[in-house]
Amino acid sequence: MTALTASVLSAPSAAPAADAASRVQSVDWLAITPVVLTAAVALVVLVADLFVPQRRKPLLGWLSVAGLAAATAGLVPLRAGDRATFCLTTDPGACSYTADHFALVIQFLVLAGALVTALLSVTTVREARMPAGEYWFLLLSSAAGAALLPASRDLATLIVALEVASLPAFALVGMRRGDRLSSEAALKFFLSSVTATAVSLMGVSFVYAATGTLHLTQVAERLEDVPGQLDTLAMAGVALTLVGFAFKTAAVPFHFWVPDTYVGAPLPIAGYLSVIGKAVGFTGLILVTVIAFPAYSDIWGPALAVLAALTMTLGNAAAVRQSADRPNSAVRLLAWSSVGQAGYLLVPIAAAAYSDRDQIGSTVAYALMYAVVNLGAFAVAALVARTKPQNRISDYRGLYAERPAAALALAFFLLCLAGLPPGLIGLFAKVTVFRAAVDAGLGWLAVVMAVNVVIALYYYLRWTALLFRAPQAPAEGARTKAPWPVTAAIAVTAVIAVVLSAAPQLVLRFASGGLFPQ
């Protein structure tokens, strides 16, 4: 009787136990190492800040630099093939985290860009007397979220990664306490980003209501056969999700926060936002359009094409109007230039709606080029701002006579952005974007891009020529020595830009397809 009772009592529990075991997922720790390592170092820095004496606070910066370097190196073992984790047991193809070729390329851009930002920040944090622990924790946290986003393959993880990347950036922009411009920039950035998030969340909720799933591959399948009564809801969800990400990419008319935010933020953070912040927005846009919403390409394709034309035109027109003697005009010019560059980055995404998703490779190639040279330009701006805090374009007159290496590096960066020799990587990147528009049958957009490239030549070449003119007045006193971390950031970005210009195929191979597994 006792044995019978025991067998009866144990029988019902066997099936749930087996079912529970089938739901247990093994985590691919190697795949998530870059993200986890960055987040872990952020927590270590935050805790260490409680115990490290004030005179040793710079050690937190070097710990952060080491952590970002290790996280970047953690991408090397993943290059062998696609890895996925946090997958549904009922559908192994629906995973929340996928370390495919696309994710690894963007993660490299994010982590390497954050590493250069950290080098620029070491001196800035010390000299501006910013709270070191908070600064490095926020920078690493934002980098961890930005590294998570390209590997996200469901809408919930995508939104969480987007916010983890964005929320610390608000505080970083306003880190200069007592600075009115910094506080205003942080507030404007916060309000615009919160609005974008609210719109995105509403769009995601509509898509979930129409499809019943959040995984991108399943969303794509179910949108193909969405019932007629839910079609309007699905279209509204797609449109709202795209609007939310358009805020993050600074596409017109959602660009209004960019100039004031870049001016008010510490220069390393302005460079970080111009590269990593933009990469986050474009990566999210690629994932939701190309992977999740191909069924509605007839909606987002024309919309993104129009946004691309408006963004590049307004950004370049505003950059041309910058006065050389206006305070912070150099940073404002780089800010408006980044808006114009965002327009170019949108072109291949729009083209993917008309041909195939391999056009996305052009955006990735262009983003890699832009990240290197734009961070380099901000590094030179940070160097010049040490002696000329107004950071006017006119302050760069005669820079070659004062700092020949920095002037040559900035000239090369500007020529790359303009797409002129010897900055061949900029030229070839623009050609691939132009070709993507032509191949997709968007001839009118290719013409608009060509006109904008010519317009951009004016302000890039005007600034470049200023570097080699005779200075208006001889420099007073001895020239200050450049901090070696700033020099290292300029040197690293310049060397990479030169190498890529000598062998553009190193980047342009990503434009040939194969970014996403078939």
C-alpha positions as CSV (number, residue, x, y, z in Angstrom):
1,M,0.0,0.0,0.0
2,T,2.8,2.4,0.9
3,A,4.7,1.6,-2.3
4,L,1.5,2.0,-4.3
5,T,0.8,5.3,-2.7
6,A,4.4,6.5,-3.3
7,S,4.2,5.5,-7.0
8,V,0.8,7.3,-7.4
9,L,2.1,10.4,-5.7
10,S,5.4,10.4,-7.7
11,A,3.8,9.8,-11.1
12,P,2.2,13.2,-11.7
13,S,5.4,14.9,-10.8
14,A,7.5,13.1,-13.4
15,A,5.9,14.8,-16.4
16,P,6.3,18.3,-15.0
17,A,9.9,17.5,-14.1
18,A,10.7,16.4,-17.6
19,D,8.8,19.4,-19.0
20,A,10.7,21.7,-16.8
21,A,14.0,20.1,-17.8
22,S,13.1,20.6,-21.5
23,R,12.6,24.4,-20.8
24,V,16.0,24.8,-19.2
25,Q,18.3,26.7,-21.6
26,S,22.0,26.5,-21.7
27,V,23.6,30.0,-22.0
28,D,26.3,30.5,-24.5
29,W,28.7,32.5,-22.3
30,L,31.2,32.9,-25.1
31,A,28.7,34.6,-27.3
32,I,27.7,37.1,-24.6
33,T,31.2,37.7,-23.2
34,P,31.8,41.2,-24.8
35,V,28.5,42.5,-23.4
36,V,28.8,40.9,-20.0
37,L,32.4,41.9,-19.5
38,T,31.7,45.5,-20.3
39,A,28.8,45.5,-17.8
40,A,30.9,43.7,-15.2
41,V,33.7,46.2,-15.4
42,A,31.1,49.0,-15.0
43,L,29.9,47.5,-11.7
44,V,33.5,47.0,-10.6
45,V,34.3,50.6,-11.3
46,L,31.2,51.8,-9.4
47,V,32.1,49.8,-6.3
48,A,35.8,50.6,-6.4
49,D,34.9,54.3,-6.5
50,L,33.7,53.9,-2.9
51,F,37.1,52.8,-1.7
52,V,39.7,54.4,-3.9
53,P,41.1,57.7,-2.5
54,Q,40.6,60.9,-4.5
55,R,44.3,61.0,-5.6
56,R,44.0,57.6,-7.2
57,K,40.7,58.2,-9.0
58,P,42.5,58.2,-12.4
59,L,43.0,54.5,-11.9
60,L,39.3,54.0,-12.5
61,G,39.7,55.5,-16.0
62,W,42.5,53.1,-16.9
63,L,40.5,50.2,-15.5
64,S,37.7,51.2,-17.8
65,V,40.1,51.5,-20.8
66,A,41.4,48.0,-20.0
67,G,37.9,46.6,-19.7
68,L,36.8,48.0,-23.1
69,A,40.0,46.7,-24.7
70,A,39.3,43.2,-23.2
71,A,35.7,43.3,-24.4
72,T,36.8,44.2,-27.9
73,A,39.3,41.4,-27.8
74,G,36.5,39.1,-26.7
75,L,35.0,39.4,-30.2
76,V,37.9,37.6,-31.8
77,P,36.8,34.0,-30.8
78,L,33.4,34.7,-32.2
79,R,34.5,35.4,-35.7
80,A,34.4,31.7,-36.7
81,G,30.6,31.5,-37.1
82,D,27.2,32.4,-35.9
83,R,26.2,31.7,-32.3
84,A,22.8,32.1,-30.7
85,T,21.5,31.8,-27.2
86,F,18.3,32.4,-25.2
87,C,16.3,30.6,-27.9
88,L,12.7,29.3,-27.7
89,T,12.5,25.6,-27.1
90,T,9.5,25.3,-29.3
91,D,11.3,27.2,-32.1
92,P,15.1,27.0,-32.0
93,G,15.3,29.5,-34.8
94,A,13.7,32.2,-32.7
95,C,16.5,33.5,-30.4
96,S,16.8,36.6,-28.3
97,Y,20.6,36.9,-28.8
98,T,22.5,36.1,-32.0
99,A,26.2,36.8,-32.5
100,D,26.2,36.7,-36.3
101,H,28.5,38.6,-38.7
102,F,26.3,41.7,-38.6
103,A,26.3,41.8,-34.8
104,L,30.0,41.3,-34.5
105,V,30.8,44.1,-37.0
106,I,28.6,46.6,-35.1
107,Q,29.8,45.4,-31.7
108,F,33.4,46.0,-32.9
109,L,32.4,49.5,-34.0
110,V,30.7,50.2,-30.6
111,L,33.4,48.8,-28.3
112,A,36.4,50.2,-30.3
113,G,34.6,53.6,-30.5
114,A,34.0,53.5,-26.8
115,L,37.6,52.6,-26.2
116,V,38.8,55.7,-28.2
117,T,36.2,57.8,-26.2
118,A,37.7,56.5,-23.0
119,L,41.2,57.5,-24.0
120,L,39.9,61.0,-24.8
121,S,38.1,61.1,-21.4
122,V,41.0,60.2,-19.2
123,T,42.3,63.8,-19.3
124,T,38.9,65.5,-19.5
125,V,37.6,63.8,-16.4
126,R,40.6,64.8,-14.3
127,E,40.9,68.4,-15.5
128,A,37.2,69.2,-15.5
129,R,36.9,67.6,-12.0
130,M,34.0,65.4,-13.0
131,P,33.0,62.6,-10.6
132,A,35.2,59.8,-11.9
133,G,33.3,56.8,-10.6
134,E,30.0,58.0,-12.0
135,Y,31.5,59.1,-15.3
136,W,33.2,55.7,-16.1
137,F,30.2,53.7,-14.8
138,L,27.8,55.6,-17.1
139,L,30.2,55.3,-20.1
140,L,30.7,51.6,-19.7
141,S,26.9,51.0,-19.0
142,S,26.0,52.9,-22.2
143,A,28.6,50.9,-24.2
144,A,27.3,47.6,-22.8
145,G,23.7,48.5,-24.0
146,A,25.0,49.6,-27.4
147,A,26.9,46.3,-27.7
148,L,23.9,44.3,-26.8
149,L,21.6,46.0,-29.3
150,P,23.0,44.6,-32.6
151,A,22.8,41.0,-31.3
152,S,19.2,41.5,-30.1
153,R,16.7,39.5,-32.1
154,D,13.4,40.2,-30.3
155,L,11.6,43.5,-29.8
156,A,11.7,43.5,-26.0
157,T,15.5,43.0,-25.9
158,L,15.9,45.6,-28.6
159,I,14.1,48.2,-26.6
160,V,15.8,47.3,-23.4
161,A,19.2,47.5,-25.1
162,L,18.3,50.8,-26.7
163,E,17.4,52.3,-23.3
164,V,20.5,50.9,-21.5
165,A,22.6,52.6,-24.2
166,S,20.6,55.9,-24.0
167,L,19.8,56.5,-20.3
168,P,23.4,56.8,-19.1
169,A,24.1,59.1,-22.1
170,F,21.7,61.7,-20.6
171,A,23.7,62.0,-17.5
172,L,27.0,62.0,-19.4
173,V,25.8,65.0,-21.4
174,G,25.0,66.9,-18.2
175,M,28.1,65.8,-16.3
176,R,29.6,69.3,-16.3
177,R,27.9,70.5,-13.2
178,G,27.1,74.2,-13.0
179,D,27.4,74.6,-16.7
180,R,24.1,76.0,-18.2
181,L,24.8,74.7,-21.7
182,S,25.4,71.3,-20.4
183,S,22.2,71.2,-18.3
184,E,20.1,72.5,-21.2
185,A,21.7,69.9,-23.6
186,A,21.0,67.1,-21.2
187,L,17.4,68.2,-20.7
188,K,16.8,68.5,-24.5
189,F,18.4,65.2,-25.2
190,F,16.4,63.5,-22.4
191,L,13.0,64.9,-23.5
192,S,13.6,63.9,-27.2
193,S,14.8,60.5,-26.3
194,V,11.9,59.8,-23.9
195,T,9.5,60.8,-26.6
196,A,11.2,58.5,-29.1
197,T,11.0,55.6,-26.6
198,A,7.3,56.2,-25.9
199,V,6.5,56.2,-29.6
200,S,8.6,53.0,-30.2
201,L,7.0,51.2,-27.3
202,M,3.5,52.0,-28.7
203,G,4.6,50.7,-32.1
204,V,6.0,47.5,-30.6
205,S,2.8,47.0,-28.6
206,F,0.7,47.3,-31.8
207,V,3.0,44.9,-33.6
208,Y,2.7,42.4,-30.7
209,A,-1.1,42.7,-30.7
210,A,-1.2,42.0,-34.5
211,T,1.3,39.1,-34.4
212,G,1.3,37.6,-30.9
213,T,5.1,37.4,-30.8
214,L,8.2,39.6,-30.2
215,H,10.9,37.6,-31.9
216,L,11.9,39.3,-35.1
217,T,11.9,36.2,-37.3
218,Q,8.4,35.2,-36.1
219,V,7.1,38.8,-36.5
220,A,8.3,38.7,-40.1
221,E,6.5,35.4,-40.8
222,R,3.2,36.4,-39.2
223,L,3.1,39.8,-40.8
224,E,3.0,38.0,-44.1
225,D,-0.4,36.5,-43.2
226,V,-1.8,39.0,-40.8
227,P,-5.6,39.0,-40.8
228,G,-7.3,41.8,-42.7
229,Q,-8.9,43.3,-39.6
230,L,-5.4,43.6,-38.0
231,D,-3.7,45.0,-41.0
232,T,-4.3,48.6,-40.0
233,L,-3.0,47.9,-36.5
234,A,0.1,46.3,-37.9
235,M,0.8,49.1,-40.3
236,A,0.4,51.6,-37.5
237,G,2.8,49.6,-35.3
238,V,5.4,49.5,-38.1
239,A,5.1,53.3,-38.7
240,L,5.4,54.2,-35.0
241,T,8.4,51.9,-34.5
242,L,10.2,53.5,-37.4
243,V,9.4,57.0,-36.0
244,G,10.9,56.1,-32.7
245,F,14.2,54.9,-34.2
246,A,14.3,57.9,-36.6
247,F,14.6,60.0,-33.4
248,K,17.7,58.0,-32.4
249,T,19.3,58.4,-35.8
250,A,18.8,62.2,-35.8
251,A,16.9,61.9,-39.1
252,V,15.0,65.1,-40.1
253,P,12.6,66.2,-38.7
254,F,13.7,64.5,-35.5
255,H,17.2,66.1,-35.5
256,F,16.5,69.2,-33.4
257,W,18.4,67.9,-30.3
258,V,21.7,67.3,-32.0
259,P,23.5,70.7,-32.3
260,D,22.7,71.9,-28.7
261,T,23.5,68.4,-27.2
262,Y,26.9,68.2,-28.9
263,V,27.8,71.7,-27.8
264,G,26.7,71.2,-24.2
265,A,28.3,67.8,-23.8
266,P,32.0,67.2,-22.9
267,L,33.8,66.8,-26.2
268,P,34.6,63.1,-25.8
269,I,30.9,62.4,-25.1
270,A,29.9,64.5,-28.2
271,G,32.1,62.3,-30.3
272,Y,30.7,59.2,-28.6
273,L,27.1,60.3,-29.4
274,S,28.0,61.2,-33.0
275,V,29.4,57.6,-33.6
276,I,28.1,55.1,-31.1
277,G,24.7,56.9,-30.5
278,K,24.2,57.0,-34.3
279,A,25.3,53.3,-34.7
280,V,22.7,52.3,-32.1
281,G,19.9,54.0,-33.9
282,F,20.8,52.7,-37.3
283,T,21.4,49.2,-36.1
284,G,17.9,49.2,-34.5
285,L,16.4,50.6,-37.7
286,I,18.1,47.9,-39.8
287,L,16.9,45.1,-37.5
288,V,13.3,46.1,-37.4
289,T,13.0,46.9,-41.1
290,V,15.1,44.3,-42.8
291,I,14.5,41.3,-40.5
292,A,11.1,42.1,-38.8
293,F,9.1,44.2,-41.3
294,P,10.0,43.0,-44.8
295,A,6.3,42.4,-45.5
296,Y,5.7,46.2,-45.2
297,S,8.7,47.3,-47.2
298,D,6.3,49.3,-49.4
299,I,5.6,51.5,-46.4
300,W,9.1,52.0,-44.8
301,G,11.0,52.0,-48.1
302,P,9.6,55.2,-49.6
303,A,9.4,56.8,-46.1
304,L,13.1,56.2,-45.4
305,A,14.1,57.4,-48.9
306,V,12.3,60.7,-48.3
307,L,13.9,60.9,-44.8
308,A,17.3,60.3,-46.3
309,A,16.9,63.1,-48.8
310,L,15.6,65.6,-46.3
311,T,18.2,64.6,-43.7
312,M,21.3,65.0,-45.9
313,T,20.0,68.2,-47.4
314,L,19.1,70.0,-44.2
315,G,22.2,68.8,-42.4
316,N,24.6,70.0,-45.2
317,A,22.7,73.3,-45.6
318,A,22.9,74.1,-41.9
319,A,26.6,73.2,-41.8
320,V,27.3,75.6,-44.7
321,R,25.7,78.4,-42.7
322,Q,28.0,78.1,-39.7
323,S,29.9,81.2,-38.9
324,A,33.7,80.7,-38.4
325,D,33.8,83.2,-35.5
326,R,30.7,81.9,-33.5
327,P,31.6,80.2,-30.2
328,N,31.5,76.4,-30.5
329,S,31.1,76.7,-34.3
330,A,33.6,73.8,-34.8
331,V,31.4,71.5,-32.7
332,R,28.2,72.8,-34.4
333,L,29.7,72.2,-37.8
334,L,30.6,68.6,-36.8
335,A,27.1,68.2,-35.4
336,W,25.3,69.3,-38.6
337,S,27.8,67.3,-40.6
338,S,26.7,64.2,-38.6
339,V,23.1,65.0,-39.5
340,G,24.1,65.1,-43.2
341,Q,26.1,61.9,-42.9
342,A,23.0,60.3,-41.3
343,G,21.2,60.9,-44.6
344,Y,23.8,59.0,-46.5
345,L,23.5,56.1,-44.0
346,L,19.8,55.9,-44.6
347,V,20.1,55.4,-48.3
348,P,21.1,51.7,-48.4
349,I,18.4,50.9,-45.8
350,A,15.8,52.5,-48.0
351,A,17.3,50.7,-51.0
352,A,16.9,47.3,-49.2
353,A,13.1,47.7,-49.6
354,Y,13.4,47.8,-53.4
355,S,16.1,45.1,-54.0
356,D,17.6,42.8,-51.4
357,R,18.8,43.1,-47.8
358,D,22.4,42.7,-48.8
359,Q,22.3,46.5,-49.6
360,I,22.7,46.9,-45.8
361,G,26.4,46.2,-46.2
362,S,26.8,49.6,-47.7
363,T,25.4,51.2,-44.6
364,V,27.8,49.1,-42.4
365,A,30.8,50.0,-44.5
366,Y,29.9,53.7,-44.4
367,A,29.3,53.5,-40.7
368,L,32.8,52.0,-40.1
369,M,34.5,54.7,-42.1
370,Y,32.5,57.5,-40.5
371,A,33.2,56.2,-37.0
372,V,37.0,56.2,-37.5
373,V,37.3,59.7,-39.1
374,N,34.6,61.4,-37.0
375,L,36.1,60.2,-33.7
376,G,39.4,61.4,-35.0
377,A,38.0,64.9,-35.8
378,F,36.6,65.1,-32.3
379,A,39.9,64.0,-30.8
380,V,41.7,66.9,-32.6
381,A,38.9,69.3,-31.5
382,A,39.5,68.1,-27.9
383,L,43.2,68.9,-28.3
384,V,42.6,72.4,-29.7
385,A,40.0,73.1,-27.0
386,R,42.7,72.8,-24.3
387,T,44.1,76.2,-25.4
388,K,41.1,77.7,-27.2
389,P,38.0,76.7,-25.2
390,Q,35.7,78.7,-27.5
391,N,36.3,76.1,-30.1
392,R,35.5,78.4,-33.0
393,I,36.4,77.4,-36.6
394,S,38.6,80.5,-36.8
395,D,40.6,79.1,-33.9
396,Y,42.0,76.4,-36.2
397,R,43.6,79.0,-38.5
398,G,47.3,78.3,-38.7
399,L,47.0,75.1,-36.7
400,Y,49.7,73.5,-39.0
401,A,52.2,76.1,-37.8
402,E,51.5,75.3,-34.2
403,R,50.7,71.5,-34.3
404,P,51.7,70.1,-37.7
405,A,50.7,66.5,-36.9
406,A,47.3,67.4,-35.5
407,A,46.6,69.7,-38.5
408,L,47.5,67.0,-41.0
409,A,45.4,64.4,-39.1
410,L,42.4,66.7,-39.0
411,A,42.8,67.6,-42.7
412,F,42.9,63.9,-43.6
413,F,39.7,63.3,-41.5
414,L,37.9,66.1,-43.2
415,L,38.9,64.9,-46.6
416,C,37.7,61.5,-45.8
417,L,34.3,62.9,-44.7
418,A,34.2,64.9,-47.9
419,G,35.1,61.9,-50.0
420,L,38.2,63.4,-51.6
421,P,41.7,61.9,-52.2
422,P,43.8,61.0,-50.3
423,G,40.8,60.0,-48.1
424,L,39.9,57.2,-50.5
425,I,37.9,55.3,-47.9
426,G,35.4,58.2,-47.8
427,L,35.2,58.2,-51.6
428,F,34.7,54.5,-51.9
429,A,32.1,54.4,-49.1
430,K,30.1,57.1,-50.8
431,V,30.4,55.3,-54.1
432,T,28.9,52.1,-52.5
433,V,26.0,54.1,-51.0
434,F,25.4,55.8,-54.4
435,R,25.5,52.4,-56.2
436,A,23.0,51.0,-53.7
437,A,20.5,53.8,-54.6
438,V,21.0,53.3,-58.3
439,D,20.7,49.5,-58.2
440,A,17.5,49.8,-56.3
441,G,16.0,52.1,-58.9
442,L,16.2,55.2,-56.7
443,G,17.8,57.4,-59.3
444,W,16.2,60.6,-57.8
445,L,17.8,59.8,-54.5
446,A,21.2,59.2,-56.1
447,V,20.9,62.7,-57.7
448,V,20.0,64.3,-54.4
449,M,23.0,62.6,-52.8
450,A,25.4,63.7,-55.5
451,V,24.2,67.3,-55.1
452,N,24.7,67.1,-51.3
453,V,28.2,65.7,-51.6
454,V,29.1,68.7,-53.7
455,I,27.6,71.1,-51.1
456,A,29.5,69.3,-48.3
457,L,32.8,69.9,-50.2
458,Y,32.4,73.6,-49.5
459,Y,32.5,73.5,-45.7
460,Y,34.9,70.6,-45.4
461,L,37.4,72.3,-47.8
462,R,36.9,75.7,-46.2
463,W,37.9,74.3,-42.8
464,T,40.8,72.3,-44.3
465,A,42.2,75.3,-46.0
466,L,42.1,77.3,-42.8
467,L,44.4,74.9,-41.1
468,F,47.3,75.8,-43.4
469,R,46.8,79.6,-43.5
470,A,49.2,81.9,-41.7
471,P,48.0,82.5,-38.1
472,Q,46.4,85.9,-37.5
473,A,48.7,86.5,-34.5
474,P,51.8,84.6,-33.2
475,A,51.1,82.2,-30.4
476,E,51.7,83.6,-26.9
477,G,54.0,81.7,-24.6
478,A,55.2,78.2,-24.9
479,R,53.0,75.6,-26.6
480,T,51.3,73.3,-24.1
481,K,52.1,69.6,-24.4
482,A,49.3,67.4,-25.6
483,P,48.3,64.7,-23.1
484,W,49.5,61.4,-24.4
485,P,46.0,59.7,-24.2
486,V,44.6,62.4,-26.5
487,T,47.7,62.0,-28.8
488,A,47.1,58.2,-28.8
489,A,43.5,58.6,-29.8
490,I,44.4,60.9,-32.7
491,A,47.2,58.6,-33.8
492,V,45.1,55.4,-33.7
493,T,42.2,56.9,-35.6
494,A,44.6,58.5,-38.2
495,V,46.5,55.3,-38.7
496,I,43.3,53.3,-39.2
497,A,42.0,55.9,-41.6
498,V,45.2,55.8,-43.6
499,V,45.2,52.0,-43.7
500,L,41.6,51.8,-44.8
501,S,42.3,54.4,-47.5
502,A,45.2,52.3,-48.8
503,A,43.1,49.1,-48.7
504,P,39.4,50.1,-48.8
505,Q,38.5,46.5,-49.5
506,L,39.0,45.8,-45.8
507,V,35.8,47.7,-45.1
508,L,34.0,47.5,-48.4
509,R,33.9,43.7,-48.4
510,F,31.0,44.2,-45.9
511,A,29.1,45.8,-48.7
512,S,29.2,42.7,-50.9
513,G,26.6,40.8,-48.8
514,G,26.5,38.0,-46.3
515,L,25.9,40.2,-43.3
516,F,22.9,38.2,-42.3
517,P,22.6,34.4,-42.4
518,Q,20.3,33.2,-45.1
